[in-house]
């Protein structure tokens, strides 16, 4: 592992609507992963997984709603994002390595009977956890994400991939704003920028679009193997995609067709852009609660 950047704690002071205590786990290779752990430890657990270039701040509107309903919420920052350590060399990031990092953390916490709620890269990594350890998961809620396995990239994603690779500037907060229909205030934009004060700290955010296995990619065999597991996954699997996301439009169809657990009537269309946690947090929470209830994990 090359040089690693750790964002100073003071960058995370006074974040809006984000009173949550940080928790840390040091991985076997020395990288420190940050996560939130909110709510009763003996309550049914929801795993919230963010994507790129966001961090667990993305879920600040949803966490109180779920905790008030009686759930325990666990929300990690991927390595390279948020308060987690950030390797500064793009070649340090691979899809397989991210799955391994997250699995090590997940198994250390000994999480079981989990509802996964995921979006963007949270789904690429989260669904790989589900397919590696299906017995640990009781259900899945997927929004604006997927598990690509070599198909052609949609035009909107190809444009995003090129921008992330070649643009001389990479304004994280501004990118989040452009991918939502909700107007973020200055403090919220600053909170998305907070983890990334240097160019090196953005290495993970920059490289992630190139790691997505749309088109030829070294991860395709692993993705195909994961799909074989998903095609046998019969626990509740709910799609809650948004109506205004050009990147994942139509992405729910393959899950509705191929995943046995998706044969139900709980699917819904949420109102907003790519980062639906900002635009329709109540709708996403509703899908999670319905899925948890269907899985026999009612809270309270």
One Martini backbone bead per residue (centre of mass of N, CA, C, O) as a GRO file, in nm:
protein
  300
    1UNK     BB    1   0.096   0.037   0.023
    2UNK     BB    2   0.072   0.347  -0.005
    3UNK     BB    3   0.001   0.637   0.065
    4UNK     BB    4  -0.190   0.777   0.343
    5UNK     BB    5  -0.492   0.949   0.409
    6UNK     BB    6  -0.603   1.149   0.698
    7UNK     BB    7  -0.859   1.315   0.791
    8UNK     BB    8  -0.912   1.563   0.980
    9UNK     BB    9  -1.133   1.609   1.233
   10UNK     BB   10  -1.202   1.917   1.184
   11UNK     BB   11  -1.359   1.864   0.912
   12UNK     BB   12  -1.615   1.735   1.106
   13UNK     BB   13  -1.717   1.990   1.220
   14UNK     BB   14  -2.036   2.095   1.225
   15UNK     BB   15  -2.233   1.917   1.090
   16UNK     BB   16  -2.525   1.891   0.934
   17UNK     BB   17  -2.729   1.666   1.073
   18UNK     BB   18  -2.450   1.519   1.235
   19UNK     BB   19  -2.436   1.363   1.558
   20UNK     BB   20  -2.250   1.122   1.510
   21UNK     BB   21  -2.059   0.875   1.628
   22UNK     BB   22  -1.756   0.757   1.584
   23UNK     BB   23  -1.622   0.460   1.426
   24UNK     BB   24  -1.352   0.208   1.446
   25UNK     BB   25  -1.153   0.002   1.210
   26UNK     BB   26  -0.874  -0.208   1.184
   27UNK     BB   27  -0.723  -0.344   0.943
   28UNK     BB   28  -0.487  -0.575   0.851
   29UNK     BB   29  -0.334  -0.334   0.668
   30UNK     BB   30  -0.400  -0.058   0.862
   31UNK     BB   31  -0.662   0.043   0.786
   32UNK     BB   32  -0.908   0.288   0.855
   33UNK     BB   33  -1.247   0.239   0.947
   34UNK     BB   34  -1.551   0.398   0.916
   35UNK     BB   35  -1.849   0.410   1.139
   36UNK     BB   36  -2.184   0.368   1.208
   37UNK     BB   37  -2.367   0.315   1.537
   38UNK     BB   38  -2.719   0.315   1.562
   39UNK     BB   39  -2.882   0.210   1.822
   40UNK     BB   40  -2.988  -0.082   1.919
   41UNK     BB   41  -2.799  -0.373   1.944
   42UNK     BB   42  -3.077  -0.572   1.958
   43UNK     BB   43  -3.169  -0.481   1.690
   44UNK     BB   44  -3.256  -0.463   1.394
   45UNK     BB   45  -3.043  -0.453   1.100
   46UNK     BB   46  -2.910  -0.181   0.906
   47UNK     BB   47  -2.731  -0.157   0.599
   48UNK     BB   48  -2.558   0.134   0.490
   49UNK     BB   49  -2.455   0.203   0.146
   50UNK     BB   50  -2.240   0.386  -0.023
   51UNK     BB   51  -2.098   0.585  -0.270
   52UNK     BB   52  -1.992   0.774  -0.553
   53UNK     BB   53  -1.851   1.060  -0.379
   54UNK     BB   54  -1.945   0.974  -0.104
   55UNK     BB   55  -2.090   0.934   0.227
   56UNK     BB   56  -2.260   0.877   0.524
   57UNK     BB   57  -2.396   1.159   0.512
   58UNK     BB   58  -2.619   1.073   0.305
   59UNK     BB   59  -2.797   0.931   0.566
   60UNK     BB   60  -2.901   1.158   0.773
   61UNK     BB   61  -3.219   1.148   0.708
   62UNK     BB   62  -3.264   0.828   0.767
   63UNK     BB   63  -3.159   0.739   1.044
   64UNK     BB   64  -3.376   0.860   1.240
   65UNK     BB   65  -3.619   0.709   1.118
   66UNK     BB   66  -3.511   0.420   1.183
   67UNK     BB   67  -3.455   0.452   1.487
   68UNK     BB   68  -3.747   0.541   1.566
   69UNK     BB   69  -3.857   0.251   1.472
   70UNK     BB   70  -3.611   0.037   1.601
   71UNK     BB   71  -3.331   0.047   1.465
   72UNK     BB   72  -3.024  -0.058   1.361
   73UNK     BB   73  -2.741   0.136   1.243
   74UNK     BB   74  -2.509   0.066   0.973
   75UNK     BB   75  -2.242   0.301   0.845
   76UNK     BB   76  -2.005   0.302   0.619
   77UNK     BB   77  -1.686   0.392   0.503
   78UNK     BB   78  -1.519   0.376   0.249
   79UNK     BB   79  -1.235   0.334   0.126
   80UNK     BB   80  -1.161   0.677   0.040
   81UNK     BB   81  -1.388   0.780   0.247
   82UNK     BB   82  -1.450   1.006   0.455
   83UNK     BB   83  -1.315   0.878   0.765
   84UNK     BB   84  -1.154   0.707   0.601
   85UNK     BB   85  -0.899   0.591   0.462
   86UNK     BB   86  -0.662   0.725   0.191
   87UNK     BB   87  -0.539   0.629  -0.068
   88UNK     BB   88  -0.323   0.811  -0.316
   89UNK     BB   89  -0.331   0.562  -0.514
   90UNK     BB   90  -0.514   0.434  -0.762
   91UNK     BB   91  -0.386   0.135  -0.768
   92UNK     BB   92  -0.503   0.060  -0.472
   93UNK     BB   93  -0.771   0.028  -0.635
   94UNK     BB   94  -1.013  -0.234  -0.614
   95UNK     BB   95  -1.279  -0.423  -0.619
   96UNK     BB   96  -1.176  -0.667  -0.454
   97UNK     BB   97  -1.060  -0.500  -0.221
   98UNK     BB   98  -1.326  -0.374  -0.127
   99UNK     BB   99  -1.467  -0.635  -0.056
  100UNK     BB  100  -1.257  -0.730   0.151
  101UNK     BB  101  -1.273  -0.495   0.347
  102UNK     BB  102  -1.578  -0.520   0.408
  103UNK     BB  103  -1.578  -0.813   0.506
  104UNK     BB  104  -1.389  -0.782   0.744
  105UNK     BB  105  -1.566  -0.582   0.897
  106UNK     BB  106  -1.831  -0.747   0.904
  107UNK     BB  107  -1.711  -0.997   1.057
  108UNK     BB  108  -1.616  -0.844   1.309
  109UNK     BB  109  -1.919  -0.756   1.384
  110UNK     BB  110  -2.111  -0.999   1.342
  111UNK     BB  111  -2.328  -0.988   1.118
  112UNK     BB  112  -2.689  -1.051   1.123
  113UNK     BB  113  -2.983  -1.026   0.990
  114UNK     BB  114  -2.969  -0.837   0.729
  115UNK     BB  115  -3.040  -0.520   0.587
  116UNK     BB  116  -2.977  -0.406   0.272
  117UNK     BB  117  -2.888  -0.067   0.183
  118UNK     BB  118  -2.837   0.057  -0.157
  119UNK     BB  119  -2.601   0.261  -0.363
  120UNK     BB  120  -2.426   0.239  -0.611
  121UNK     BB  121  -2.135   0.122  -0.482
  122UNK     BB  122  -2.299  -0.009  -0.252
  123UNK     BB  123  -2.396  -0.237  -0.450
  124UNK     BB  124  -2.138  -0.358  -0.566
  125UNK     BB  125  -2.047  -0.443  -0.274
  126UNK     BB  126  -2.302  -0.543  -0.122
  127UNK     BB  127  -2.384  -0.775  -0.322
  128UNK     BB  128  -2.119  -0.931  -0.274
  129UNK     BB  129  -2.179  -0.994   0.019
  130UNK     BB  130  -2.440  -1.147  -0.021
  131UNK     BB  131  -2.307  -1.370  -0.215
  132UNK     BB  132  -2.087  -1.461   0.002
  133UNK     BB  133  -2.326  -1.423   0.262
  134UNK     BB  134  -2.644  -1.510   0.256
  135UNK     BB  135  -2.702  -1.597   0.563
  136UNK     BB  136  -2.665  -1.285   0.678
  137UNK     BB  137  -2.919  -1.218   0.499
  138UNK     BB  138  -3.273  -1.098   0.487
  139UNK     BB  139  -3.226  -0.848   0.283
  140UNK     BB  140  -3.304  -0.610   0.004
  141UNK     BB  141  -3.225  -0.262  -0.094
  142UNK     BB  142  -3.244  -0.110  -0.417
  143UNK     BB  143  -3.076   0.196  -0.540
  144UNK     BB  144  -2.923   0.313  -0.795
  145UNK     BB  145  -2.801   0.027  -0.912
  146UNK     BB  146  -2.577  -0.275  -0.917
  147UNK     BB  147  -2.435  -0.576  -1.118
  148UNK     BB  148  -2.214  -0.559  -1.329
  149UNK     BB  149  -2.104  -0.783  -1.635
  150UNK     BB  150  -1.991  -0.623  -1.921
  151UNK     BB  151  -2.168  -0.432  -2.022
  152UNK     BB  152  -2.259  -0.164  -2.161
  153UNK     BB  153  -2.231   0.166  -2.129
  154UNK     BB  154  -2.396   0.417  -2.058
  155UNK     BB  155  -2.372   0.731  -2.166
  156UNK     BB  156  -2.378   0.875  -1.890
  157UNK     BB  157  -2.142   0.704  -1.774
  158UNK     BB  158  -1.923   0.762  -1.984
  159UNK     BB  159  -1.909   1.061  -1.916
  160UNK     BB  160  -1.834   1.028  -1.617
  161UNK     BB  161  -1.575   0.867  -1.660
  162UNK     BB  162  -1.427   1.085  -1.821
  163UNK     BB  163  -1.438   1.309  -1.614
  164UNK     BB  164  -1.290   1.159  -1.375
  165UNK     BB  165  -1.024   1.125  -1.547
  166UNK     BB  166  -0.979   1.437  -1.698
  167UNK     BB  167  -1.050   1.637  -1.500
  168UNK     BB  168  -0.892   1.896  -1.327
  169UNK     BB  169  -1.159   1.892  -1.169
  170UNK     BB  170  -1.322   1.768  -0.837
  171UNK     BB  171  -1.625   1.861  -0.707
  172UNK     BB  172  -1.792   1.694  -0.488
  173UNK     BB  173  -2.033   1.873  -0.399
  174UNK     BB  174  -2.115   1.953  -0.689
  175UNK     BB  175  -2.177   1.664  -0.785
  176UNK     BB  176  -2.404   1.609  -0.589
  177UNK     BB  177  -2.587   1.839  -0.681
  178UNK     BB  178  -2.616   1.740  -0.986
  179UNK     BB  179  -2.744   1.446  -0.862
  180UNK     BB  180  -2.982   1.630  -0.766
  181UNK     BB  181  -3.307   1.790  -0.690
  182UNK     BB  182  -3.195   1.907  -0.442
  183UNK     BB  183  -3.110   2.186  -0.258
  184UNK     BB  184  -2.812   2.252  -0.144
  185UNK     BB  185  -2.643   2.377   0.098
  186UNK     BB  186  -2.343   2.498   0.189
  187UNK     BB  187  -2.300   2.296   0.427
  188UNK     BB  188  -2.351   2.037   0.259
  189UNK     BB  189  -2.134   2.074   0.050
  190UNK     BB  190  -1.904   2.090   0.259
  191UNK     BB  191  -1.947   1.801   0.372
  192UNK     BB  192  -1.868   1.657   0.105
  193UNK     BB  193  -1.577   1.795   0.101
  194UNK     BB  194  -1.433   1.735   0.377
  195UNK     BB  195  -1.263   1.456   0.310
  196UNK     BB  196  -1.126   1.637   0.038
  197UNK     BB  197  -0.856   1.859   0.053
  198UNK     BB  198  -0.703   1.679  -0.158
  199UNK     BB  199  -0.602   1.520  -0.436
  200UNK     BB  200  -0.519   1.248  -0.301
  201UNK     BB  201  -0.801   1.203  -0.147
  202UNK     BB  202  -0.944   1.148  -0.453
  203UNK     BB  203  -0.859   0.873  -0.576
  204UNK     BB  204  -1.111   0.697  -0.535
  205UNK     BB  205  -1.319   0.882  -0.673
  206UNK     BB  206  -1.172   0.882  -0.950
  207UNK     BB  207  -1.151   0.555  -1.007
  208UNK     BB  208  -1.429   0.412  -0.983
  209UNK     BB  209  -1.550   0.430  -1.275
  210UNK     BB  210  -1.318   0.234  -1.391
  211UNK     BB  211  -1.417  -0.024  -1.206
  212UNK     BB  212  -1.664  -0.060  -1.353
  213UNK     BB  213  -1.819  -0.350  -1.513
  214UNK     BB  214  -1.829  -0.178  -1.799
  215UNK     BB  215  -1.715  -0.376  -1.988
  216UNK     BB  216  -1.412  -0.458  -1.990
  217UNK     BB  217  -1.319  -0.666  -1.698
  218UNK     BB  218  -1.173  -0.832  -1.429
  219UNK     BB  219  -1.462  -0.867  -1.264
  220UNK     BB  220  -1.662  -1.041  -1.430
  221UNK     BB  221  -1.638  -1.329  -1.309
  222UNK     BB  222  -1.737  -1.243  -1.025
  223UNK     BB  223  -2.012  -1.139  -1.119
  224UNK     BB  224  -2.123  -1.401  -1.239
  225UNK     BB  225  -2.106  -1.557  -0.972
  226UNK     BB  226  -2.298  -1.371  -0.816
  227UNK     BB  227  -2.549  -1.416  -0.996
  228UNK     BB  228  -2.586  -1.715  -0.924
  229UNK     BB  229  -2.677  -1.644  -0.636
  230UNK     BB  230  -2.908  -1.443  -0.693
  231UNK     BB  231  -3.077  -1.669  -0.855
  232UNK     BB  232  -3.128  -1.797  -0.535
  233UNK     BB  233  -3.248  -1.548  -0.394
  234UNK     BB  234  -3.545  -1.563  -0.162
  235UNK     BB  235  -3.532  -1.304  -0.033
  236UNK     BB  236  -3.610  -0.997   0.014
  237UNK     BB  237  -3.621  -0.791  -0.295
  238UNK     BB  238  -3.591  -0.439  -0.340
  239UNK     BB  239  -3.692  -0.190  -0.566
  240UNK     BB  240  -3.582   0.182  -0.550
  241UNK     BB  241  -3.597   0.368  -0.792
  242UNK     BB  242  -3.565   0.647  -0.978
  243UNK     BB  243  -3.703   0.901  -1.211
  244UNK     BB  244  -3.400   1.089  -1.236
  245UNK     BB  245  -3.178   0.860  -1.352
  246UNK     BB  246  -2.968   0.813  -1.622
  247UNK     BB  247  -2.775   0.578  -1.526
  248UNK     BB  248  -3.018   0.362  -1.396
  249UNK     BB  249  -3.213   0.332  -1.606
  250UNK     BB  250  -3.369   0.014  -1.595
  251UNK     BB  251  -3.205  -0.156  -1.364
  252UNK     BB  252  -3.438  -0.337  -1.230
  253UNK     BB  253  -3.519  -0.560  -1.435
  254UNK     BB  254  -3.309  -0.790  -1.377
  255UNK     BB  255  -3.404  -0.839  -1.083
  256UNK     BB  256  -3.704  -0.903  -1.135
  257UNK     BB  257  -3.628  -1.153  -1.322
  258UNK     BB  258  -3.376  -1.315  -1.148
  259UNK     BB  259  -3.488  -1.271  -0.851
  260UNK     BB  260  -3.681  -1.445  -0.639
  261UNK     BB  261  -3.718  -1.217  -0.407
  262UNK     BB  262  -3.868  -1.015  -0.633
  263UNK     BB  263  -4.156  -1.168  -0.603
  264UNK     BB  264  -4.323  -0.876  -0.558
  265UNK     BB  265  -4.509  -0.559  -0.441
  266UNK     BB  266  -4.266  -0.345  -0.315
  267UNK     BB  267  -4.203  -0.189  -0.542
  268UNK     BB  268  -4.053   0.139  -0.635
  269UNK     BB  269  -4.078   0.488  -0.715
  270UNK     BB  270  -3.870   0.743  -0.678
  271UNK     BB  271  -3.809   1.099  -0.606
  272UNK     BB  272  -3.537   1.171  -0.822
  273UNK     BB  273  -3.214   1.123  -0.832
  274UNK     BB  274  -2.934   0.953  -0.771
  275UNK     BB  275  -2.938   1.083  -0.472
  276UNK     BB  276  -3.205   0.976  -0.297
  277UNK     BB  277  -3.135   1.052   0.001
  278UNK     BB  278  -3.197   1.358  -0.059
  279UNK     BB  279  -3.488   1.346  -0.218
  280UNK     BB  280  -3.620   1.043  -0.083
  281UNK     BB  281  -3.600   0.931   0.222
  282UNK     BB  282  -3.886   0.824   0.289
  283UNK     BB  283  -3.908   0.620   0.057
  284UNK     BB  284  -3.662   0.450   0.134
  285UNK     BB  285  -3.754   0.379   0.419
  286UNK     BB  286  -4.014   0.235   0.339
  287UNK     BB  287  -3.874   0.004   0.186
  288UNK     BB  288  -3.714  -0.103   0.428
  289UNK     BB  289  -3.946  -0.166   0.623
  290UNK     BB  290  -4.103  -0.358   0.440
  291UNK     BB  291  -3.872  -0.561   0.406
  292UNK     BB  292  -3.827  -0.627   0.703
  293UNK     BB  293  -4.111  -0.734   0.753
  294UNK     BB  294  -4.097  -0.960   0.535
  295UNK     BB  295  -3.835  -1.086   0.700
  296UNK     BB  296  -3.911  -1.067   1.019
  297UNK     BB  297  -3.791  -0.748   1.116
  298UNK     BB  298  -3.953  -0.612   1.321
  299UNK     BB  299  -3.979  -0.334   1.507
  300UNK     BB  300  -4.054  -0.298   1.864
   0.00000   0.00000   0.00000
